[in-house]
Structure formats: C-alpha cells, structure tokens
Amino acid sequence: MERRIMANSSILRDGERLDDLQCDELQIIQNPRYFCFGMDAVLLSSFAKAPRGGKVVDLCTGNGIIPLLLSAKTEALSIYGIEIQEEIADMARRSVDFNGLNERINIVNGNIKEALQLTGGASFDVVTVNPPYMIRNHGKANDEGPKAIARHEIHCTLEDVTEVGAKLLKEKGHFYMVHRPFRLAEIMCSMKEVRLEPKRMRMVYPYVDDEPNMVLIEGVKGANPGMVVEKPLIVYKEVNVYTEELLKMYGMTGE
C-alpha cells in the first residue's frame, strides 16, 4: 500500500499507469503513448536462463520488463538494461526504484552499438533481447516515434543485435532472443556469423492449428554445432482462453 501511494504521488508522470506483473509482487510503470510490453517479453523471460550470481544484459530493454522479470525468475546478481529512448529509459529506472531493485538492475540510456563502453566490456554470462522485428521499410514505418522505433529497425538491425550480443558475452555465454519466424533464416545466419551457435529453439503458435508467429532462440558463443528444437508452445486452447502453460508463465495458476 505504501508503495502504491508513493507511486501515485511522485513516481508516475502524466499519462502513466502502474501495472501488476503477477510475479513476485513486481509492478511496472507503463505509458500507452509508448510501446507497452507484450507477450513476447514474458515468453523470453521464461525461456532465458541465468546462472546463480551471473551477469545479464538486456538489449533494447524498453521499459525494463525483461530485467524486472529476470530478477524474479533467476538468481542473477547483476542485470543491465540498455534503452536508446531517454524517456522510456527513465520510466524503466523508476520501475526499478519502485520495486527496490537498484542493487540488482541498472538501466542505461544509450545505443546498443555503444554497449561495450556503457557496460564495461565483454563480461556477461547472458544476453537477452526482444529487438525490433521489422526491417525499416517493411509495413508502416513513416515516422520515428517511440512505437516505430520499437517495431522497426530504425536505430538497430538484426545484425547489430547479434554482433553486439556476441561482443558482450564471455566465451560459452548464452544469447536469448525472441523474433518472428519469417526472419528465421536471417537469424540463424546472423548468429553463426558472429559465433553464436544456435543451440535451442521453440516456435510459438497462437492456436494449435495456426502458423507460428514467434520464435524463441538460444545461442551459445563458441559452441559446437547441434540444436534442440523444443515442442511447440501454444498460446490459446480456445478463443480468449490461455493454455495452462501460458497461465503458468504469467503466474496465474497458483503454482
């Protein structure tokens, strides 16, 4: 209750709201004018793994959703989030502060292309990223507002993400990404080009008889070839009714 009162009086800015993440009592500040987090971020936070006491960096962190969820789902000691948009990075910092996680999560405002300088170099056990999915000229990208930046490769490309991820990781470090299946060939080629060997993949389907609309992929820096394709993840068992696995990921099953 004390935290909610504080948020209403001093943490929230005009147009912002406080959302319950249903995970370890975490809450997050969001603003509908910007690109609020979606299911892809929740799925990535469940797909990714981090060692106890490990060091994690989340690229294109947005409002800090993945660092917040990883703070509850893993025992990582230090989690960085890098976000290029100053207003959104500020919102992420305030969420971190609101949840009392300043000692574990550090939100950095900057371009991921400068990540080595912003974070202190190639020292990470884990890199996570939920990047822009669309190439710049694909679909409606006729502005450079917050939503366009989140969806389209305006400030960073798929190649930037994999190259920076590889540079940040220790040898045998793990790279986790959520993306769109229609770019899977590019993803594989881009990862292998920078020695991020694809090791694990899972397709996400809205319904059991649909085509997949997301892909979760894990790579290991400098690993030998060989990849496990996990069973499909189905989101809905019927219209507007999540599968049990999805409910568990959202913390809604009581388990």
N, C-alpha and C positions, 0 to 999 in steps of 0.2 A: 504494500500500500504506500509506504514511504517513497519508494522508487517511482510509482505512478504519479504521485503528487509532484515530485521534483520534475518529472518529465513534462508534465503539463505546464509548469510554471517557468522552467528555464531551459530545458533540453530541446524541446520541439520548436521549430520555426514555422512560419506561415505555410499552410498547405500540407504540413507533415502529419503523420499519424504513427502510433506505436502499435506494432503487430506482435502477437504471441507466436513464437516459433514452435510451441508444443514440444520442446526439447530442453530438458534440464532447466526449466523456468526462464529460458532466454527470451528476450524481446528485441525487436529490431525497428529502427526508425525508417520509414519509407515516405516517399512523396510521389503521388500519381503523375505529377508533371514529368518525372524522370522514368527510367525503365525499372520498374519493380521486379524483384526476383521471381523466378518461375520454378516449375517442377524440375527443370534440368539441373539447377543448382542443388536442390535437395538430393536428387539421384546421384550426382557427382560426389557429394559429401558422404554418401553411404558406400559408394563404390571405392573411394580412395581409402588407403590405409597409411598410417604413420607410426613409426616406432616410438616406444616409450622414451621420453626425453629427447625426441627428434626435433629437427628444424624444418619448417614448412614455409613455402612461399606460394601465395595465390596470385596469379597474374590476372589482370582485367577484373579486379575484385568487386567493382561496383559499390554497393552499399555495405559490403563486408559480410554478406550472407554465408559464404563458404568458410572463412576464418571462424565466424561465430559457431557454426555447426560443428566444425572440426574440433573446436575447443571442448565440445561436449562428447563427441564420438570417438576421439582419440586421446592418447596421453602425450601428445606432442608438447614439448616445453616452450617452443617459440614459434609463432605463426606470423608471417608478414603478409600484408595485402597491398598490392600496388594498383592504384587507380589514377588515370590521367585527368579526369574531370574534377576540378578543385571542389566544387560544391558537393559532389557526391562523395568524395573522399572525406570531406568534413562531416557529412552525415554518418559515414561509417565510423569515424573516430568517436562521435558522440554515442553511437550504439555500443561500441566497445567500452567506453567510460561508464555508460548507464548500467551495463552488465557486470561491472567491476573486473574487467579482464585486461586492464592496461599492462599488467606484468607479463601476460602471455601473448597478446596480439598487438602488433604495431602496424598501423595503416600509413602508407607512404603515398603522397601525391606526386605523380610523375609518369613519364612514358616508360613502358616496359623495355624499350630499347636501351634505356639507361639503368636497367635493373641491377647490373653488376655494381655500379657506383652507388646506387641507392641502398643496397642491402649488404654490401661488404664482400661480394665476390662469390666464388663457386664453393659454397659451404653447406648446401641444403641436401637433406635426405629425400625430400619430397617437393615436387612442383605440381600444383593443380591449376587448371584453367578452364573457364567457361567463356570462350572467345566470341567475337562477332562471327556469325555463321555465313553471312552473305558477302560475296565479292562486291566491290564498291558500286558497280554498275548493274547489279542484279536486283530487280524489284524497284521499289520506290526509295531512292536514296538521294533526293534532290535538295537536301539540307544537311547541315552538320550539327543539328541539335542533339541533346542527350540521348534520345531514343534511336536516332540514326547512328550515332557513334557506337551504341551498344549492339546494334544489329548488323552493321555493315563495316567492312574492312577499310575504314577511313583513316585511322591512326595506326593500325597494325594489321598485318596479314597472317594467314596460317603459317607461312614460312617464318615470319618474325617470332611467332609464339613458340614454335618448335626449336628454333635456333637459340632463343633466349633461354628457354627451359633447359636445353642441354648444357648451356654455359653455366647456369646456376647450380646444376646438380653435381654432387660428388660422383665419382665412379661407382656404378651399380646403384645409383639413386633412382627413384621411381617418379615417373611422369604420368599424370592422370588428366584426361581431357574428356569433355562431353562435346559432341558436334552433331552434324547432320549426315545421315548415310549417303546422300548423293555426292558427298565430297570424300568418301572413304578411300578411294584410290589415291587422291592427293594427300590425304592424311598419312597413309602408310608410306608413300614415297618421301614425304617431307620429314617424317620421323626417322626413317632409315638413313636419310642423307646426313643427319647430324648425330648418328649413332644412338638414337633412341629406339632400341629394338622392340617392336610390338610383341607383348607377351600375353595380354589378356584382353578380351573384347566381349561386350554384351550389347545386343540390339534391344531397343525399347519400342514396343508396339502399343498404340492406343487401345486396340481390341485384338483379340486372338486371331481374327481373320483379316486384319488390316496389314498394310505395309508398314515397316518400321519408320519412325520419324525422329529417332535419336540414336546415337551410338556412344557408348562409354568405352574408352580405350585406355589401357595401361601400357607404358613402355618402360624399359629399364636401360639406363645408359651403359653401353658397352657390353650388353648381354649377348649370349649366343642365340641364334635363330630358334624359333619354336614358340607357337602361340596357342593358348587355350581359348576356345570360343564357348562362352557360358550359355546356359539355357536362356531363352528369350525372357525379357521382363515385360509382363502385360500390365497395363495401367488400369483398365476398366474391365470388370466382369459383365457389366451391363451399363446402360446409359446412366451416367452420374453416380455410379457405384464403384468405388475403388476395389481392387483385389486386396486380399489380406496382406500380401507382401508390400503393396504401396501404403496401406494403412500403418503397417509396422514402421516403414521408413519415415512416415510423418508423425510417429509417436502417438497414434490414435487407437491402438489395440489394447492398451493397458499392460503390455508385456515389457 
